[in-house]
Amino acid sequence: MSSKEVDLFVIGAGSGGVRAARLAAQRGAKVAVAETGALGGTCVNLGCIPKKLYSYAAHYGEAFEEARGYGWPVQRPAFDWETLKSKRAREITRLNGVYENVLRGAGATLLRGRARLLSPHDLGVEVEGERQRWHARHILVATGSHPLMPDVPGAELAVSSNEMFDLPRFPRRLVVVGAGYIACEMASIFHGLGAEVTQLVRGTQLLRGFDDDVARFLAQEMGKKGVQQRFGTRVRCLERDGDALRVTLHDGHRLHADTVLYATGRGANTAGLGLQDAGVRLGDAGEIVVDARYRSSVHHIHAVGDVTGRLQLTPVALAEAAVLVDALFGEGTRGLAYDNIPTAVFTHPSVGTVGWTEAQAGERFDRLRIYLSEFKPLRHALSGVDERTLLKLVVDDASDRVVGLHMVGAEAGETVQGFAVAMNAGATKAQFDATVGIHPTVAEEFVTLREVAREVQRGHRPK
Ligand SMILES: Cc1cc2nc3c(=O)[nH]c(=O)nc-3n(C[C@H](O)[C@H](O)[C@H](O)COP(=O)(O)OP(=O)(O)OC[C@H]3O[C@@H](n4cnc5c(N)ncnc54)[C@H](O)[C@@H]3O)c2cc1C
């Protein structure tokens, strides 16, 4: 085999691509990876990591307020946007280096350039002005996704989540358009950092696809903290007005903002890759259609992660990459079940969820028992903060299995991660009840819920 021939060529060194390249190389495959941007992809550079760092920063703002109730007579100091940006940038540069070491350490060849298919087995990559041609036995497309921008007049004045972490000036007034998890997180985080935030939502609730009680409760809690939400509204146009932006809504109402963020969806990065010429079938939204082992319509071209338009989460891209490498270079025994994938929304307060929503479960099971608890957590007994917590269990009455577990409250992701193991193991409500709580915690409520809040028959949609 010449040096330009590989067993696996990976396009994209993000979450899925790096994991696949490393695992394949560790199994002895000859691997090349092309990356046009920063190593680590969206999660490391423009997603999970900077977002979580900024969420921590925003929590410090709240902590100054809460501390007063506990006897610390502190005033909230001025927040320094430049410090946060530069420290984030330094940490991410460090992580980029970690990813590079992971790839090189595993023996994969790293190509810093944009790759595209020239024929079903051949790829072209432009690296530092030099055109390279690679021949691959297998190709993995792990090119991720990009934010979709709206088709409204003045849309070019708005930014996407890609720009939010490095805005030249901190937005004193921020308008967030969208109701999905990225929109809600950005609204919460920037509000926590000190911005006046207005969130514009086309429909009637936040977080479509999440449990209705969770969505309603989160809207209420974010609203109490001061995020202004307008439901049933659409932007007619954006215009410049001096230093500010003027947002005109469909009802003629106008708002002024320093920054307008559009977080209204993401599209698969499949354009310009030569996929269709190679015979790869794309779905209606441009995503690569794959089977259970991540094979596209061309048998040696595979895809994992956001580009497949399934669950756009880093751990999902990582798990898919592991299943694929096992199928190509291992025993072929691994699989991934999508039913009980836990996820968190890093709003303030945060959301953690695993399993079915009440509505989804209502379509799958004859009869459900719903357990709900809404309370003021002990932490806020003295803080003076009016934040409440919601816990919810959805139980299949026939089997007694807990099929949905949802939380809105501090550290919801940390809490739900542990319960996800129990759910994956098929835990029943009786087993939850037989588990001793840790006192005093918020999470203990999940094992002390005894009262059925309501029973739901198949097909009944909660109001
Ligand atoms: C604001 C935000 C917050 C998020 N928060 C979370 C979170 O808290 N938790 C979570 O689990 N997920 C989160 N996500 C989602 C998560 O980041 C993605 O699901 C994950 O990064 C997908 O991994 P991937 O490998 O599919 O793609 P990516 O990580 O995006 O990697 C794709 C890579 O391919 C490269 N590329 C594209 N085309 C080419 C080409 N032609 N040649 C060479 N390279 C190419 C890109 O430059 C990129 O580096 C968040 C996303 C965003 C935008």
The ligand as an SDF file (V2000), in Angstrom:
LIG
                    3D

 53 58  0  0  0  0  0  0  0  0999 V2000
  -24.0220   25.9080   20.9430 C   0  0  0  0  0  0  0  0  0  0  0  0
  -23.9840   24.4120   21.0040 C   0  0  0  0  0  0  0  0  0  0  0  0
  -24.0200   23.7800   22.2270 C   0  0  0  0  0  0  0  0  0  0  0  0
  -23.9790   22.3930   22.2950 C   0  0  0  0  0  0  0  0  0  0  0  0
  -24.0220   21.8150   23.5210 N   0  0  0  0  0  0  0  0  0  0  0  0
  -23.9900   20.4700   23.6270 C   0  0  0  0  0  0  0  0  0  0  0  0
  -23.9930   19.8530   24.8960 C   0  0  0  0  0  0  0  0  0  0  0  0
  -24.0460   20.5040   25.9260 O   0  0  0  0  0  0  0  0  0  0  0  0
  -23.9420   18.5060   24.9420 N   0  0  0  0  0  0  0  0  0  0  0  0
  -23.8910   17.7340   23.8120 C   0  0  0  0  0  0  0  0  0  0  0  0
  -23.8350   16.5190   23.9110 O   0  0  0  0  0  0  0  0  0  0  0  0
  -23.8820   18.3020   22.5880 N   0  0  0  0  0  0  0  0  0  0  0  0
  -23.9230   19.6550   22.4670 C   0  0  0  0  0  0  0  0  0  0  0  0
  -23.8870   20.2400   21.2370 N   0  0  0  0  0  0  0  0  0  0  0  0
  -23.8930   19.3710   20.0380 C   0  0  0  0  0  0  0  0  0  0  0  0
  -22.5180   18.8080   19.7500 C   0  0  0  0  0  0  0  0  0  0  0  0
  -21.5820   19.8500   19.6810 O   0  0  0  0  0  0  0  0  0  0  0  0
  -22.5610   18.0450   18.4280 C   0  0  0  0  0  0  0  0  0  0  0  0
  -23.6100   17.0950   18.4690 O   0  0  0  0  0  0  0  0  0  0  0  0
  -21.2510   17.3130   18.1580 C   0  0  0  0  0  0  0  0  0  0  0  0
  -20.1740   18.2140   18.1140 O   0  0  0  0  0  0  0  0  0  0  0  0
  -21.3580   16.5540   16.8310 C   0  0  0  0  0  0  0  0  0  0  0  0
  -20.1510   15.9310   16.5340 O   0  0  0  0  0  0  0  0  0  0  0  0
  -19.7870   15.5740   15.0290 P   0  0  0  0  0  0  0  0  0  0  0  0
  -18.5590   14.7360   15.0910 O   0  0  0  0  0  0  0  0  0  0  0  0
  -20.9710   15.0510   14.3310 O   0  0  0  0  0  0  0  0  0  0  0  0
  -19.4830   16.9790   14.3380 O   0  0  0  0  0  0  0  0  0  0  0  0
  -18.4910   18.1410   14.7620 P   0  0  0  0  0  0  0  0  0  0  0  0
  -18.0090   17.9930   16.1380 O   0  0  0  0  0  0  0  0  0  0  0  0
  -19.1510   19.4090   14.4140 O   0  0  0  0  0  0  0  0  0  0  0  0
  -17.2390   17.9290   13.8090 O   0  0  0  0  0  0  0  0  0  0  0  0
  -17.3180   18.0820   12.4360 C   0  0  0  0  0  0  0  0  0  0  0  0
  -15.9720   18.5600   11.9380 C   0  0  0  0  0  0  0  0  0  0  0  0
  -15.8840   18.3640   10.5350 O   0  0  0  0  0  0  0  0  0  0  0  0
  -15.1310   19.4170    9.9780 C   0  0  0  0  0  0  0  0  0  0  0  0
  -15.4050   19.4580    8.5420 N   0  0  0  0  0  0  0  0  0  0  0  0
  -16.5930   19.7310    7.9400 C   0  0  0  0  0  0  0  0  0  0  0  0
  -16.4710   19.6020    6.6020 N   0  0  0  0  0  0  0  0  0  0  0  0
  -15.1810   19.2250    6.3530 C   0  0  0  0  0  0  0  0  0  0  0  0
  -14.4480   18.9060    5.1740 C   0  0  0  0  0  0  0  0  0  0  0  0
  -15.0110   18.9490    3.9680 N   0  0  0  0  0  0  0  0  0  0  0  0
  -13.1440   18.5570    5.2790 N   0  0  0  0  0  0  0  0  0  0  0  0
  -12.5450   18.5120    6.5140 C   0  0  0  0  0  0  0  0  0  0  0  0
  -13.1930   18.7930    7.6540 N   0  0  0  0  0  0  0  0  0  0  0  0
  -14.5020   19.1290    7.5850 C   0  0  0  0  0  0  0  0  0  0  0  0
  -15.6150   20.6280   10.7560 C   0  0  0  0  0  0  0  0  0  0  0  0
  -14.6810   21.6880   10.6850 O   0  0  0  0  0  0  0  0  0  0  0  0
  -15.7460   20.0450   12.1610 C   0  0  0  0  0  0  0  0  0  0  0  0
  -14.5710   20.2420   12.9160 O   0  0  0  0  0  0  0  0  0  0  0  0
  -23.8960   21.6240   21.1160 C   0  0  0  0  0  0  0  0  0  0  0  0
  -23.8460   22.2540   19.8690 C   0  0  0  0  0  0  0  0  0  0  0  0
  -23.8910   23.6370   19.8160 C   0  0  0  0  0  0  0  0  0  0  0  0
  -23.8380   24.3030   18.4750 C   0  0  0  0  0  0  0  0  0  0  0  0
  1  2  1  0
  2  3  1  0
  2 52  2  0
  3  4  2  0
  4  5  1  0
  4 50  1  0
  5  6  2  0
  6  7  1  0
  6 13  1  0
  7  8  2  0
  7  9  1  0
  9 10  1  0
 10 11  2  0
 10 12  1  0
 12 13  2  0
 13 14  1  0
 14 15  1  0
 14 50  1  0
 15 16  1  0
 16 17  1  0
 16 18  1  0
 18 19  1  0
 18 20  1  0
 20 21  1  0
 20 22  1  0
 22 23  1  0
 23 24  1  0
 24 25  2  0
 24 26  1  0
 24 27  1  0
 27 28  1  0
 28 29  2  0
 28 30  1  0
 28 31  1  0
 31 32  1  0
 32 33  1  0
 33 34  1  0
 33 48  1  0
 34 35  1  0
 35 36  1  0
 35 46  1  0
 36 37  1  0
 36 45  1  0
 37 38  2  0
 38 39  1  0
 39 40  1  0
 39 45  2  0
 40 41  1  0
 40 42  2  0
 42 43  1  0
 43 44  2  0
 44 45  1  0
 46 47  1  0
 46 48  1  0
 48 49  1  0
 50 51  2  0
 51 52  1  0
 52 53  1  0
M  END
$$$$
